[in-house]
């Protein structure tokens, strides 16, 4: 199973990762991060659907996403 981690405190909520995910499993967190943005996240349940394509990490302008296989 792939593991995707977000450095939520650095995410500015641009949504690039949400749009580019082929499985549509990335969403915005309900809570605000330290900068006042709703950061991107994947729930544990949806993480099982991740195919580790890393499109999200490549599209992130702030390099806050790490994808591990």
N, C-alpha and C positions, 0 to 999 in steps of 0.2 A: 504494500500500500504506500502511496506517495504521502509526503508530509509537506504542507505549505505553511510557512510561518510569515507573519507580518510584523514589522516593527511598528506597532500601532501608534506609538508616540510621535513618529516621524511622518505618518501618512497624512496627506492633505485632502484626501477624499475626492480626487480628480475623476475617479470612475473608469479610467482606462482599462484596468484589470477586469472590472465587471463586464465591460463591453466585449473584450477580446476572448474571454473564457469560452471554449467550445462546449463545455458541459453546463455552463450557466449556474455554477455553484457558489460564486463569490457574491457577497452582498455587503451592505453597509451596516456597521455596528449601531445599536440603539444608543449607546453611550458616546459622549464626546471625549476626544483625547485631550492631551494637555494643551494643544494648539487651538482647540475649539472646533475640531472637525469630526465628522462621523467617519471613522476609519474603515477600510475594507477588512473583511474577515470571511472565514469559512467555518461553518459549524462542524463539530466532530462527525455528525451523521453524514453530512455532505462530503466530508473529506474522503470517504470511502469511494466516491465516484470520480475522484481526481485521477487523470491519466498521466500526470507529470509532464505535460507538454511544455511547461514553463513559459507559455505565451504571456501570462500575467507578469512574471518577473521581467521579461524583456520589454514590456510596454511601460513599466513603472518608471516615471521620470526621476523619482527620488531613491530608487534602489532599496525599497523597504521590504521586498518580497524575496523569500528564499524557498526554493523547491528542492526537495530531496526525494530520491527514489527508494 
